[in-house]
Amino acid sequence: RSVDLRYAVSYHPTMSLLRGLFWLVLFVFFTFCFVVLFEYGTHDFAGGFKQEFERVKTFAKEATSKPSPKPKR
């Protein structure tokens, strides 16, 4: 049970979606930062961040591009 029953909290569906997307993006960002920190350490975090970001960007481009047609035999 709620301690204060005077106010019922209700979110507009659009704001609820925005809040959920914000937390998802924040989670992905901090997970990415943790992976970079784990792989490169604190001494090369900025360089590792750039390198891993390029790797992720390249992967996303390859994953979303159309595959080249296979030659028919």
Predicted model as a PDB file, atoms N, CA, C, CB and O in Angstrom, pLDDT in the B-factor column:
MODEL        1                                                                  
ATOM      1  N   ARG A   1       0.823  -1.180   0.000  1.00 58.00           N  
ATOM      2  CA  ARG A   1       0.000   0.000   0.000  1.00 58.00           C  
ATOM      3  C   ARG A   1       0.866   1.241   0.000  1.00 58.00           C  
ATOM      4  CB  ARG A   1      -0.936  -0.001   1.191  1.00 58.00           C  
ATOM      5  O   ARG A   1       1.972   1.267   0.539  1.00 58.00           O  
ATOM      6  N   SER A   2       0.333   2.238  -0.609  1.00 59.00           N  
ATOM      7  CA  SER A   2       1.018   3.520  -0.653  1.00 59.00           C  
ATOM      8  C   SER A   2       0.896   4.217   0.696  1.00 59.00           C  
ATOM      9  CB  SER A   2       0.448   4.406  -1.777  1.00 59.00           C  
ATOM     10  O   SER A   2      -0.114   4.090   1.388  1.00 59.00           O  
ATOM     11  N   VAL A   3       1.927   4.946   1.053  1.00 67.00           N  
ATOM     12  CA  VAL A   3       1.919   5.680   2.311  1.00 67.00           C  
ATOM     13  C   VAL A   3       0.991   6.888   2.214  1.00 67.00           C  
ATOM     14  CB  VAL A   3       3.343   6.125   2.686  1.00 67.00           C  
ATOM     15  O   VAL A   3       0.231   7.171   3.140  1.00 67.00           O  
ATOM     16  N   ASP A   4       1.058   7.589   1.100  1.00 66.00           N  
ATOM     17  CA  ASP A   4       0.252   8.795   0.914  1.00 66.00           C  
ATOM     18  C   ASP A   4      -0.819   8.501  -0.123  1.00 66.00           C  
ATOM     19  CB  ASP A   4       1.134  10.010   0.478  1.00 66.00           C  
ATOM     20  O   ASP A   4      -0.521   8.417  -1.314  1.00 66.00           O  
ATOM     21  N   LEU A   5      -2.037   8.348   0.305  1.00 64.00           N  
ATOM     22  CA  LEU A   5      -3.126   7.985  -0.595  1.00 64.00           C  
ATOM     23  C   LEU A   5      -3.874   9.187  -1.160  1.00 64.00           C  
ATOM     24  CB  LEU A   5      -4.090   7.094   0.120  1.00 64.00           C  
ATOM     25  O   LEU A   5      -4.874   9.016  -1.857  1.00 64.00           O  
ATOM     26  N   ARG A   6      -3.409  10.392  -0.873  1.00 71.00           N  
ATOM     27  CA  ARG A   6      -4.103  11.579  -1.346  1.00 71.00           C  
ATOM     28  C   ARG A   6      -3.911  11.816  -2.841  1.00 71.00           C  
ATOM     29  CB  ARG A   6      -3.632  12.783  -0.577  1.00 71.00           C  
ATOM     30  O   ARG A   6      -4.794  12.375  -3.492  1.00 71.00           O  
ATOM     31  N   TYR A   7      -2.766  11.399  -3.399  1.00 70.00           N  
ATOM     32  CA  TYR A   7      -2.453  11.681  -4.798  1.00 70.00           C  
ATOM     33  C   TYR A   7      -2.229  10.379  -5.552  1.00 70.00           C  
ATOM     34  CB  TYR A   7      -1.211  12.590  -4.911  1.00 70.00           C  
ATOM     35  O   TYR A   7      -1.442   9.527  -5.138  1.00 70.00           O  
ATOM     36  N   ALA A   8      -2.926  10.246  -6.649  1.00 69.00           N  
ATOM     37  CA  ALA A   8      -2.713   9.105  -7.525  1.00 69.00           C  
ATOM     38  C   ALA A   8      -1.826   9.561  -8.676  1.00 69.00           C  
ATOM     39  CB  ALA A   8      -4.070   8.520  -8.047  1.00 69.00           C  
ATOM     40  O   ALA A   8      -2.101  10.581  -9.308  1.00 69.00           O  
ATOM     41  N   VAL A   9      -0.775   8.820  -8.947  1.00 69.00           N  
ATOM     42  CA  VAL A   9       0.152   9.187 -10.007  1.00 69.00           C  
ATOM     43  C   VAL A   9      -0.244   8.455 -11.278  1.00 69.00           C  
ATOM     44  CB  VAL A   9       1.618   8.861  -9.610  1.00 69.00           C  
ATOM     45  O   VAL A   9      -0.347   7.228 -11.305  1.00 69.00           O  
ATOM     46  N   SER A  10      -0.462   9.229 -12.321  1.00 74.00           N  
ATOM     47  CA  SER A  10      -0.823   8.658 -13.607  1.00 74.00           C  
ATOM     48  C   SER A  10      -0.028   9.388 -14.681  1.00 74.00           C  
ATOM     49  CB  SER A  10      -2.362   8.761 -13.868  1.00 74.00           C  
ATOM     50  O   SER A  10      -0.054  10.617 -14.752  1.00 74.00           O  
ATOM     51  N   TYR A  11       0.675   8.636 -15.510  1.00 76.00           N  
ATOM     52  CA  TYR A  11       1.489   9.230 -16.570  1.00 76.00           C  
ATOM     53  C   TYR A  11       0.760   9.145 -17.900  1.00 76.00           C  
ATOM     54  CB  TYR A  11       2.859   8.531 -16.664  1.00 76.00           C  
ATOM     55  O   TYR A  11       0.072   8.165 -18.189  1.00 76.00           O  
ATOM     56  N   HIS A  12       0.921  10.173 -18.693  1.00 82.00           N  
ATOM     57  CA  HIS A  12       0.399  10.161 -20.055  1.00 82.00           C  
ATOM     58  C   HIS A  12       1.165   9.086 -20.826  1.00 82.00           C  
ATOM     59  CB  HIS A  12       0.537  11.579 -20.745  1.00 82.00           C  
ATOM     60  O   HIS A  12       2.370   8.944 -20.624  1.00 82.00           O  
ATOM     61  N   PRO A  13       0.505   8.326 -21.701  1.00 83.00           N  
ATOM     62  CA  PRO A  13       1.198   7.247 -22.420  1.00 83.00           C  
ATOM     63  C   PRO A  13       2.430   7.716 -23.200  1.00 83.00           C  
ATOM     64  CB  PRO A  13       0.240   6.582 -23.370  1.00 83.00           C  
ATOM     65  O   PRO A  13       3.427   6.997 -23.264  1.00 83.00           O  
ATOM     66  N   THR A  14       2.373   8.904 -23.790  1.00 89.00           N  
ATOM     67  CA  THR A  14       3.521   9.403 -24.549  1.00 89.00           C  
ATOM     68  C   THR A  14       4.695   9.693 -23.621  1.00 89.00           C  
ATOM     69  CB  THR A  14       3.139  10.670 -25.333  1.00 89.00           C  
ATOM     70  O   THR A  14       5.837   9.362 -23.941  1.00 89.00           O  
ATOM     71  N   MET A  15       4.419  10.308 -22.478  1.00 89.00           N  
ATOM     72  CA  MET A  15       5.485  10.589 -21.521  1.00 89.00           C  
ATOM     73  C   MET A  15       6.047   9.305 -20.937  1.00 89.00           C  
ATOM     74  CB  MET A  15       4.976  11.493 -20.405  1.00 89.00           C  
ATOM     75  O   MET A  15       7.244   9.213 -20.664  1.00 89.00           O  
ATOM     76  N   SER A  16       5.197   8.327 -20.745  1.00 87.00           N  
ATOM     77  CA  SER A  16       5.655   7.038 -20.241  1.00 87.00           C  
ATOM     78  C   SER A  16       6.585   6.373 -21.250  1.00 87.00           C  
ATOM     79  CB  SER A  16       4.461   6.123 -19.929  1.00 87.00           C  
ATOM     80  O   SER A  16       7.592   5.776 -20.870  1.00 87.00           O  
ATOM     81  N   LEU A  17       6.252   6.474 -22.527  1.00 92.00           N  
ATOM     82  CA  LEU A  17       7.112   5.922 -23.578  1.00 92.00           C  
ATOM     83  C   LEU A  17       8.444   6.659 -23.636  1.00 92.00           C  
ATOM     84  CB  LEU A  17       6.411   5.997 -24.941  1.00 92.00           C  
ATOM     85  O   LEU A  17       9.497   6.033 -23.757  1.00 92.00           O  
ATOM     86  N   LEU A  18       8.401   7.982 -23.550  1.00 93.00           N  
ATOM     87  CA  LEU A  18       9.632   8.768 -23.553  1.00 93.00           C  
ATOM     88  C   LEU A  18      10.515   8.428 -22.353  1.00 93.00           C  
ATOM     89  CB  LEU A  18       9.305  10.261 -23.556  1.00 93.00           C  
ATOM     90  O   LEU A  18      11.734   8.312 -22.483  1.00 93.00           O  
ATOM     91  N   ARG A  19       9.903   8.273 -21.204  1.00 92.00           N  
ATOM     92  CA  ARG A  19      10.662   7.912 -20.009  1.00 92.00           C  
ATOM     93  C   ARG A  19      11.312   6.541 -20.171  1.00 92.00           C  
ATOM     94  CB  ARG A  19       9.752   7.923 -18.772  1.00 92.00           C  
ATOM     95  O   ARG A  19      12.470   6.354 -19.798  1.00 92.00           O  
ATOM     96  N   GLY A  20      10.580   5.591 -20.721  1.00 93.00           N  
ATOM     97  CA  GLY A  20      11.131   4.261 -20.959  1.00 93.00           C  
ATOM     98  C   GLY A  20      12.274   4.287 -21.963  1.00 93.00           C  
ATOM     99  O   GLY A  20      13.291   3.623 -21.768  1.00 93.00           O  
ATOM    100  N   LEU A  21      12.108   5.054 -23.039  1.00 96.00           N  
ATOM    101  CA  LEU A  21      13.180   5.173 -24.031  1.00 96.00           C  
ATOM    102  C   LEU A  21      14.414   5.850 -23.448  1.00 96.00           C  
ATOM    103  CB  LEU A  21      12.690   5.951 -25.247  1.00 96.00           C  
ATOM    104  O   LEU A  21      15.542   5.460 -23.750  1.00 96.00           O  
ATOM    105  N   PHE A  22      14.199   6.865 -22.613  1.00 97.00           N  
ATOM    106  CA  PHE A  22      15.316   7.541 -21.962  1.00 97.00           C  
ATOM    107  C   PHE A  22      16.116   6.561 -21.113  1.00 97.00           C  
ATOM    108  CB  PHE A  22      14.813   8.703 -21.099  1.00 97.00           C  
ATOM    109  O   PHE A  22      17.344   6.536 -21.194  1.00 97.00           O  
ATOM    110  N   TRP A  23      15.436   5.755 -20.300  1.00 96.00           N  
ATOM    111  CA  TRP A  23      16.140   4.803 -19.448  1.00 96.00           C  
ATOM    112  C   TRP A  23      16.839   3.729 -20.267  1.00 96.00           C  
ATOM    113  CB  TRP A  23      15.174   4.159 -18.468  1.00 96.00           C  
ATOM    114  O   TRP A  23      17.924   3.281 -19.899  1.00 96.00           O  
ATOM    115  N   LEU A  24      16.234   3.312 -21.372  1.00 97.00           N  
ATOM    116  CA  LEU A  24      16.870   2.319 -22.243  1.00 97.00           C  
ATOM    117  C   LEU A  24      18.148   2.874 -22.862  1.00 97.00           C  
ATOM    118  CB  LEU A  24      15.902   1.874 -23.347  1.00 97.00           C  
ATOM    119  O   LEU A  24      19.179   2.202 -22.871  1.00 97.00           O  
ATOM    120  N   VAL A  25      18.081   4.100 -23.381  1.00 97.00           N  
ATOM    121  CA  VAL A  25      19.261   4.735 -23.975  1.00 97.00           C  
ATOM    122  C   VAL A  25      20.335   4.943 -22.918  1.00 97.00           C  
ATOM    123  CB  VAL A  25      18.887   6.082 -24.630  1.00 97.00           C  
ATOM    124  O   VAL A  25      21.516   4.719 -23.187  1.00 97.00           O  
ATOM    125  N   LEU A  26      19.950   5.361 -21.739  1.00 98.00           N  
ATOM    126  CA  LEU A  26      20.910   5.556 -20.660  1.00 98.00           C  
ATOM    127  C   LEU A  26      21.581   4.232 -20.270  1.00 98.00           C  
ATOM    128  CB  LEU A  26      20.216   6.179 -19.441  1.00 98.00           C  
ATOM    129  O   LEU A  26      22.787   4.191 -20.028  1.00 98.00           O  
ATOM    130  N   PHE A  27      20.801   3.164 -20.212  1.00 98.00           N  
ATOM    131  CA  PHE A  27      21.343   1.846 -19.900  1.00 98.00           C  
ATOM    132  C   PHE A  27      22.336   1.389 -20.962  1.00 98.00           C  
ATOM    133  CB  PHE A  27      20.216   0.827 -19.767  1.00 98.00           C  
ATOM    134  O   PHE A  27      23.409   0.887 -20.627  1.00 98.00           O  
ATOM    135  N   VAL A  28      21.993   1.555 -22.236  1.00 97.00           N  
ATOM    136  CA  VAL A  28      22.886   1.150 -23.327  1.00 97.00           C  
ATOM    137  C   VAL A  28      24.174   1.971 -23.293  1.00 97.00           C  
ATOM    138  CB  VAL A  28      22.184   1.312 -24.697  1.00 97.00           C  
ATOM    139  O   VAL A  28      25.259   1.421 -23.480  1.00 97.00           O  
ATOM    140  N   PHE A  29      24.070   3.272 -23.058  1.00 97.00           N  
ATOM    141  CA  PHE A  29      25.253   4.131 -22.999  1.00 97.00           C  
ATOM    142  C   PHE A  29      26.196   3.708 -21.879  1.00 97.00           C  
ATOM    143  CB  PHE A  29      24.840   5.588 -22.808  1.00 97.00           C  
ATOM    144  O   PHE A  29      27.397   3.555 -22.101  1.00 97.00           O  
ATOM    145  N   PHE A  30      25.660   3.521 -20.684  1.00 97.00           N  
ATOM    146  CA  PHE A  30      26.521   3.154 -19.564  1.00 97.00           C  
ATOM    147  C   PHE A  30      27.064   1.730 -19.699  1.00 97.00           C  
ATOM    148  CB  PHE A  30      25.758   3.292 -18.257  1.00 97.00           C  
ATOM    149  O   PHE A  30      28.166   1.447 -19.229  1.00 97.00           O  
ATOM    150  N   THR A  31      26.317   0.843 -20.325  1.00 97.00           N  
ATOM    151  CA  THR A  31      26.838  -0.495 -20.607  1.00 97.00           C  
ATOM    152  C   THR A  31      27.998  -0.401 -21.583  1.00 97.00           C  
ATOM    153  CB  THR A  31      25.731  -1.411 -21.172  1.00 97.00           C  
ATOM    154  O   THR A  31      29.016  -1.071 -21.406  1.00 97.00           O  
ATOM    155  N   PHE A  32      27.852   0.424 -22.612  1.00 96.00           N  
ATOM    156  CA  PHE A  32      28.932   0.636 -23.575  1.00 96.00           C  
ATOM    157  C   PHE A  32      30.164   1.210 -22.881  1.00 96.00           C  
ATOM    158  CB  PHE A  32      28.471   1.574 -24.705  1.00 96.00           C  
ATOM    159  O   PHE A  32      31.284   0.766 -23.132  1.00 96.00           O  
ATOM    160  N   CYS A  33      29.959   2.190 -22.013  1.00 96.00           N  
ATOM    161  CA  CYS A  33      31.079   2.780 -21.269  1.00 96.00           C  
ATOM    162  C   CYS A  33      31.754   1.744 -20.376  1.00 96.00           C  
ATOM    163  CB  CYS A  33      30.594   3.965 -20.422  1.00 96.00           C  
ATOM    164  O   CYS A  33      32.979   1.738 -20.258  1.00 96.00           O  
ATOM    165  N   PHE A  34      30.978   0.876 -19.752  1.00 97.00           N  
ATOM    166  CA  PHE A  34      31.558  -0.162 -18.908  1.00 97.00           C  
ATOM    167  C   PHE A  34      32.406  -1.121 -19.730  1.00 97.00           C  
ATOM    168  CB  PHE A  34      30.460  -0.927 -18.173  1.00 97.00           C  
ATOM    169  O   PHE A  34      33.496  -1.508 -19.307  1.00 97.00           O  
ATOM    170  N   VAL A  35      31.912  -1.508 -20.903  1.00 95.00           N  
ATOM    171  CA  VAL A  35      32.671  -2.415 -21.763  1.00 95.00           C  
ATOM    172  C   VAL A  35      33.972  -1.761 -22.198  1.00 95.00           C  
ATOM    173  CB  VAL A  35      31.841  -2.825 -22.994  1.00 95.00           C  
ATOM    174  O   VAL A  35      35.019  -2.408 -22.177  1.00 95.00           O  
ATOM    175  N   VAL A  36      33.931  -0.499 -22.590  1.00 95.00           N  
ATOM    176  CA  VAL A  36      35.145   0.219 -22.991  1.00 95.00           C  
ATOM    177  C   VAL A  36      36.106   0.313 -21.812  1.00 95.00           C  
ATOM    178  CB  VAL A  36      34.800   1.636 -23.521  1.00 95.00           C  
ATOM    179  O   VAL A  36      37.307   0.095 -21.970  1.00 95.00           O  
ATOM    180  N   LEU A  37      35.594   0.632 -20.650  1.00 95.00           N  
ATOM    181  CA  LEU A  37      36.443   0.723 -19.465  1.00 95.00           C  
ATOM    182  C   LEU A  37      37.067  -0.628 -19.131  1.00 95.00           C  
ATOM    183  CB  LEU A  37      35.637   1.239 -18.272  1.00 95.00           C  
ATOM    184  O   LEU A  37      38.231  -0.688 -18.735  1.00 95.00           O  
ATOM    185  N   PHE A  38      36.323  -1.688 -19.283  1.00 95.00           N  
ATOM    186  CA  PHE A  38      36.829  -3.032 -19.003  1.00 95.00           C  
ATOM    187  C   PHE A  38      37.897  -3.439 -20.010  1.00 95.00           C  
ATOM    188  CB  PHE A  38      35.684  -4.047 -19.015  1.00 95.00           C  
ATOM    189  O   PHE A  38      38.896  -4.054 -19.639  1.00 95.00           O  
ATOM    190  N   GLU A  39      37.694  -3.101 -21.282  1.00 93.00           N  
ATOM    191  CA  GLU A  39      38.638  -3.501 -22.334  1.00 93.00           C  
ATOM    192  C   GLU A  39      39.895  -2.643 -22.359  1.00 93.00           C  
ATOM    193  CB  GLU A  39      37.963  -3.437 -23.682  1.00 93.00           C  
ATOM    194  O   GLU A  39      40.991  -3.176 -22.531  1.00 93.00           O  
ATOM    195  N   TYR A  40      39.770  -1.334 -22.193  1.00 93.00           N  
ATOM    196  CA  TYR A  40      40.890  -0.424 -22.389  1.00 93.00           C  
ATOM    197  C   TYR A  40      41.435   0.166 -21.095  1.00 93.00           C  
ATOM    198  CB  TYR A  40      40.478   0.682 -23.296  1.00 93.00           C  
ATOM    199  O   TYR A  40      42.545   0.697 -21.085  1.00 93.00           O  
ATOM    200  N   GLY A  41      40.695   0.085 -20.027  1.00 92.00           N  
ATOM    201  CA  GLY A  41      41.138   0.648 -18.759  1.00 92.00           C  
ATOM    202  C   GLY A  41      40.989   2.152 -18.738  1.00 92.00           C  
ATOM    203  O   GLY A  41      40.467   2.753 -19.677  1.00 92.00           O  
ATOM    204  N   THR A  42      41.451   2.752 -17.657  1.00 91.00           N  
ATOM    205  CA  THR A  42      41.295   4.189 -17.498  1.00 91.00           C  
ATOM    206  C   THR A  42      42.356   4.982 -18.251  1.00 91.00           C  
ATOM    207  CB  THR A  42      41.336   4.547 -16.041  1.00 91.00           C  
ATOM    208  O   THR A  42      42.157   6.164 -18.531  1.00 91.00           O  
ATOM    209  N   HIS A  43      43.471   4.353 -18.580  1.00 92.00           N  
ATOM    210  CA  HIS A  43      44.560   5.092 -19.229  1.00 92.00           C  
ATOM    211  C   HIS A  43      44.271   5.427 -20.686  1.00 92.00           C  
ATOM    212  CB  HIS A  43      45.837   4.297 -19.147  1.00 92.00           C  
ATOM    213  O   HIS A  43      44.834   6.384 -21.217  1.00 92.00           O  
ATOM    214  N   ASP A  44      43.395   4.653 -21.350  1.00 90.00           N  
ATOM    215  CA  ASP A  44      43.100   4.906 -22.765  1.00 90.00           C  
ATOM    216  C   ASP A  44      41.592   4.866 -23.008  1.00 90.00           C  
ATOM    217  CB  ASP A  44      43.817   3.870 -23.667  1.00 90.00           C  
ATOM    218  O   ASP A  44      41.135   4.308 -24.006  1.00 90.00           O  
ATOM    219  N   PHE A  45      40.830   5.452 -22.105  1.00 93.00           N  
ATOM    220  CA  PHE A  45      39.376   5.384 -22.225  1.00 93.00           C  
ATOM    221  C   PHE A  45      38.871   6.156 -23.440  1.00 93.00           C  
ATOM    222  CB  PHE A  45      38.723   5.922 -20.963  1.00 93.00           C  
ATOM    223  O   PHE A  45      38.021   5.662 -24.181  1.00 93.00           O  
ATOM    224  N   ALA A  46      39.393   7.373 -23.647  1.00 94.00           N  
ATOM    225  CA  ALA A  46      38.905   8.205 -24.763  1.00 94.00           C  
ATOM    226  C   ALA A  46      39.219   7.565 -26.108  1.00 94.00           C  
ATOM    227  CB  ALA A  46      39.525   9.611 -24.700  1.00 94.00           C  
ATOM    228  O   ALA A  46      38.368   7.516 -26.996  1.00 94.00           O  
ATOM    229  N   GLY A  47      40.439   7.078 -26.253  1.00 95.00           N  
ATOM    230  CA  GLY A  47      40.809   6.412 -27.509  1.00 95.00           C  
ATOM    231  C   GLY A  47      40.023   5.126 -27.710  1.00 95.00           C  
ATOM    232  O   GLY A  47      39.586   4.826 -28.821  1.00 95.00           O  
ATOM    233  N   GLY A  48      39.844   4.370 -26.641  1.00 94.00           N  
ATOM    234  CA  GLY A  48      39.062   3.137 -26.732  1.00 94.00           C  
ATOM    235  C   GLY A  48      37.602   3.408 -27.036  1.00 94.00           C  
ATOM    236  O   GLY A  48      36.967   2.645 -27.765  1.00 94.00           O  
ATOM    237  N   PHE A  49      37.059   4.494 -26.481  1.00 95.00           N  
ATOM    238  CA  PHE A  49      35.674   4.859 -26.752  1.00 95.00           C  
ATOM    239  C   PHE A  49      35.485   5.146 -28.237  1.00 95.00           C  
ATOM    240  CB  PHE A  49      35.260   6.079 -25.912  1.00 95.00           C  
ATOM    241  O   PHE A  49      34.528   4.678 -28.854  1.00 95.00           O  
ATOM    242  N   LYS A  50      36.415   5.924 -28.806  1.00 96.00           N  
ATOM    243  CA  LYS A  50      36.321   6.245 -30.240  1.00 96.00           C  
ATOM    244  C   LYS A  50      36.449   4.994 -31.091  1.00 96.00           C  
ATOM    245  CB  LYS A  50      37.404   7.258 -30.639  1.00 96.00           C  
ATOM    246  O   LYS A  50      35.703   4.813 -32.053  1.00 96.00           O  
ATOM    247  N   GLN A  51      37.405   4.121 -30.736  1.00 95.00           N  
ATOM    248  CA  GLN A  51      37.630   2.904 -31.514  1.00 95.00           C  
ATOM    249  C   GLN A  51      36.418   1.973 -31.444  1.00 95.00           C  
ATOM    250  CB  GLN A  51      38.886   2.175 -31.013  1.00 95.00           C  
ATOM    251  O   GLN A  51      35.980   1.446 -32.466  1.00 95.00           O  
ATOM    252  N   GLU A  52      35.884   1.771 -30.255  1.00 95.00           N  
ATOM    253  CA  GLU A  52      34.718   0.896 -30.115  1.00 95.00           C  
ATOM    254  C   GLU A  52      33.479   1.498 -30.756  1.00 95.00           C  
ATOM    255  CB  GLU A  52      34.448   0.610 -28.648  1.00 95.00           C  
ATOM    256  O   GLU A  52      32.652   0.768 -31.302  1.00 95.00           O  
ATOM    257  N   PHE A  53      33.335   2.824 -30.700  1.00 95.00           N  
ATOM    258  CA  PHE A  53      32.193   3.470 -31.345  1.00 95.00           C  
ATOM    259  C   PHE A  53      32.255   3.265 -32.856  1.00 95.00           C  
ATOM    260  CB  PHE A  53      32.156   4.978 -31.007  1.00 95.00           C  
ATOM    261  O   PHE A  53      31.232   2.990 -33.484  1.00 95.00           O  
ATOM    262  N   GLU A  54      33.438   3.394 -33.444  1.00 96.00           N  
ATOM    263  CA  GLU A  54      33.591   3.137 -34.877  1.00 96.00           C  
ATOM    264  C   GLU A  54      33.275   1.683 -35.201  1.00 96.00           C  
ATOM    265  CB  GLU A  54      35.014   3.484 -35.340  1.00 96.00           C  
ATOM    266  O   GLU A  54      32.665   1.390 -36.230  1.00 96.00           O  
ATOM    267  N   ARG A  55      33.688   0.773 -34.325  1.00 95.00           N  
ATOM    268  CA  ARG A  55      33.413  -0.653 -34.538  1.00 95.00           C  
ATOM    269  C   ARG A  55      31.908  -0.920 -34.495  1.00 95.00           C  
ATOM    270  CB  ARG A  55      34.139  -1.513 -33.475  1.00 95.00           C  
ATOM    271  O   ARG A  55      31.386  -1.668 -35.321  1.00 95.00           O  
ATOM    272  N   VAL A  56      31.218  -0.315 -33.543  1.00 94.00           N  
ATOM    273  CA  VAL A  56      29.774  -0.498 -33.440  1.00 94.00           C  
ATOM    274  C   VAL A  56      29.070   0.134 -34.633  1.00 94.00           C  
ATOM    275  CB  VAL A  56      29.244   0.102 -32.129  1.00 94.00           C  
ATOM    276  O   VAL A  56      28.114  -0.430 -35.165  1.00 94.00           O  
ATOM    277  N   LYS A  57      29.547   1.315 -35.056  1.00 95.00           N  
ATOM    278  CA  LYS A  57      28.938   1.990 -36.203  1.00 95.00           C  
ATOM    279  C   LYS A  57      29.104   1.159 -37.474  1.00 95.00           C  
ATOM    280  CB  LYS A  57      29.559   3.383 -36.398  1.00 95.00           C  
ATOM    281  O   LYS A  57      28.166   1.033 -38.262  1.00 95.00           O  
ATOM    282  N   THR A  58      30.292   0.593 -37.674  1.00 95.00           N  
ATOM    283  CA  THR A  58      30.536  -0.257 -38.837  1.00 95.00           C  
ATOM    284  C   THR A  58      29.651  -1.501 -38.791  1.00 95.00           C  
ATOM    285  CB  THR A  58      32.020  -0.661 -38.907  1.00 95.00           C  
ATOM    286  O   THR A  58      29.083  -1.902 -39.807  1.00 95.00           O  
ATOM    287  N   PHE A  59      29.535  -2.106 -37.617  1.00 93.00           N  
ATOM    288  CA  PHE A  59      28.687  -3.281 -37.472  1.00 93.00           C  
ATOM    289  C   PHE A  59      27.228  -2.957 -37.794  1.00 93.00           C  
ATOM    290  CB  PHE A  59      28.802  -3.842 -36.056  1.00 93.00           C  
ATOM    291  O   PHE A  59      26.550  -3.732 -38.470  1.00 93.00           O  
ATOM    292  N   ALA A  60      26.747  -1.807 -37.308  1.00 93.00           N  
ATOM    293  CA  ALA A  60      25.358  -1.418 -37.566  1.00 93.00           C  
ATOM    294  C   ALA A  60      25.115  -1.159 -39.045  1.00 93.00           C  
ATOM    295  CB  ALA A  60      24.998  -0.177 -36.758  1.00 93.00           C  
ATOM    296  O   ALA A  60      24.067  -1.526 -39.577  1.00 93.00           O  
ATOM    297  N   LYS A  61      26.079  -0.529 -39.712  1.00 94.00           N  
ATOM    298  CA  LYS A  61      25.934  -0.280 -41.150  1.00 94.00           C  
ATOM    299  C   LYS A  61      25.891  -1.585 -41.922  1.00 94.00           C  
ATOM    300  CB  LYS A  61      27.082   0.596 -41.665  1.00 94.00           C  
ATOM    301  O   LYS A  61      25.070  -1.742 -42.825  1.00 94.00           O  
ATOM    302  N   GLU A  62      26.768  -2.529 -41.578  1.00 92.00           N  
ATOM    303  CA  GLU A  62      26.788  -3.811 -42.269  1.00 92.00           C  
ATOM    304  C   GLU A  62      25.536  -4.622 -41.978  1.00 92.00           C  
ATOM    305  CB  GLU A  62      28.021  -4.601 -41.875  1.00 92.00           C  
ATOM    306  O   GLU A  62      25.039  -5.332 -42.853  1.00 92.00           O  
ATOM    307  N   ALA A  63      25.027  -4.525 -40.768  1.00 91.00           N  
ATOM    308  CA  ALA A  63      23.844  -5.289 -40.391  1.00 91.00           C  
ATOM    309  C   ALA A  63      22.581  -4.752 -41.060  1.00 91.00           C  
ATOM    310  CB  ALA A  63      23.674  -5.275 -38.882  1.00 91.00           C  
ATOM    311  O   ALA A  63      21.651  -5.514 -41.324  1.00 91.00           O  
ATOM    312  N   THR A  64      22.536  -3.443 -41.338  1.00 90.00           N  
ATOM    313  CA  THR A  64      21.333  -2.864 -41.926  1.00 90.00           C  
ATOM    314  C   THR A  64      21.405  -2.733 -43.434  1.00 90.00           C  
ATOM    315  CB  THR A  64      21.075  -1.524 -41.328  1.00 90.00           C  
ATOM    316  O   THR A  64      20.395  -2.442 -44.074  1.00 90.00           O  
ATOM    317  N   SER A  65      22.577  -2.941 -44.017  1.00 87.00           N  
ATOM    318  CA  SER A  65      22.677  -2.826 -45.475  1.00 87.00           C  
ATOM    319  C   SER A  65      22.123  -4.086 -46.132  1.00 87.00           C  
ATOM    320  CB  SER A  65      24.147  -2.588 -45.911  1.00 87.00           C  
ATOM    321  O   SER A  65      22.096  -5.167 -45.542  1.00 87.00           O  
ATOM    322  N   LYS A  66      21.688  -3.908 -47.363  1.00 79.00           N  
ATOM    323  CA  LYS A  66      21.162  -5.040 -48.102  1.00 79.00           C  
ATOM    324  C   LYS A  66      22.310  -5.930 -48.538  1.00 79.00           C  
ATOM    325  CB  LYS A  66      20.338  -4.573 -49.317  1.00 79.00           C  
ATOM    326  O   LYS A  66      23.360  -5.440 -48.953  1.00 79.00           O  
ATOM    327  N   PRO A  67      22.114  -7.226 -48.444  1.00 76.00           N  
ATOM    328  CA  PRO A  67      23.187  -8.133 -48.874  1.00 76.00           C  
ATOM    329  C   PRO A  67      23.359  -8.081 -50.398  1.00 76.00           C  
ATOM    330  CB  PRO A  67      22.884  -9.587 -48.418  1.00 76.00           C  
ATOM    331  O   PRO A  67      22.397  -7.883 -51.140  1.00 76.00           O  
ATOM    332  N   SER A  68      24.578  -8.259 -50.830  1.00 73.00           N  
ATOM    333  CA  SER A  68      24.819  -8.253 -52.273  1.00 73.00           C  
ATOM    334  C   SER A  68      24.200  -9.512 -52.872  1.00 73.00           C  
ATOM    335  CB  SER A  68      26.352  -8.175 -52.594  1.00 73.00           C  
ATOM    336  O   SER A  68      24.246 -10.585 -52.271  1.00 73.00           O  
ATOM    337  N   PRO A  69      23.617  -9.367 -54.070  1.00 74.00           N  
ATOM    338  CA  PRO A  69      22.970 -10.538 -54.684  1.00 74.00           C  
ATOM    339  C   PRO A  69      23.997 -11.603 -55.029  1.00 74.00           C  
ATOM    340  CB  PRO A  69      22.194 -10.129 -55.949  1.00 74.00           C  
ATOM    341  O   PRO A  69      25.094 -11.308 -55.505  1.00 74.00           O  
ATOM    342  N   LYS A  70      23.617 -12.845 -54.779  1.00 78.00           N  
ATOM    343  CA  LYS A  70      24.505 -13.954 -55.107  1.00 78.00           C  
ATOM    344  C   LYS A  70      24.379 -14.261 -56.585  1.00 78.00           C  
ATOM    345  CB  LYS A  70      24.181 -15.206 -54.253  1.00 78.00           C  
ATOM    346  O   LYS A  70      23.282 -14.230 -57.141  1.00 78.00           O  
ATOM    347  N   PRO A  71      25.502 -14.557 -57.222  1.00 75.00           N  
ATOM    348  CA  PRO A  71      25.428 -14.896 -58.655  1.00 75.00           C  
ATOM    349  C   PRO A  71      24.714 -16.229 -58.843  1.00 75.00           C  
ATOM    350  CB  PRO A  71      26.847 -14.956 -59.285  1.00 75.00           C  
ATOM    351  O   PRO A  71      24.928 -17.176 -58.087  1.00 75.00           O  
ATOM    352  N   LYS A  72      23.864 -16.284 -59.860  1.00 73.00           N  
ATOM    353  CA  LYS A  72      23.128 -17.506 -60.146  1.00 73.00           C  
ATOM    354  C   LYS A  72      24.016 -18.442 -60.946  1.00 73.00           C  
ATOM    355  CB  LYS A  72      21.818 -17.203 -60.909  1.00 73.00           C  
ATOM    356  O   LYS A  72      24.756 -18.009 -61.830  1.00 73.00           O  
ATOM    357  N   ARG A  73      23.938 -19.698 -60.637  1.00 71.00           N  
ATOM    358  CA  ARG A  73      24.758 -20.694 -61.357  1.00 71.00           C  
ATOM    359  C   ARG A  73      23.940 -21.494 -62.296  1.00 71.00           C  
ATOM    360  CB  ARG A  73      25.456 -21.618 -60.401  1.00 71.00           C  
ATOM    361  O   ARG A  73      24.467 -22.372 -62.979  1.00 71.00           O  
TER     362      ARG A  73                                                      
ENDMDL                                                                          
END                                                                             
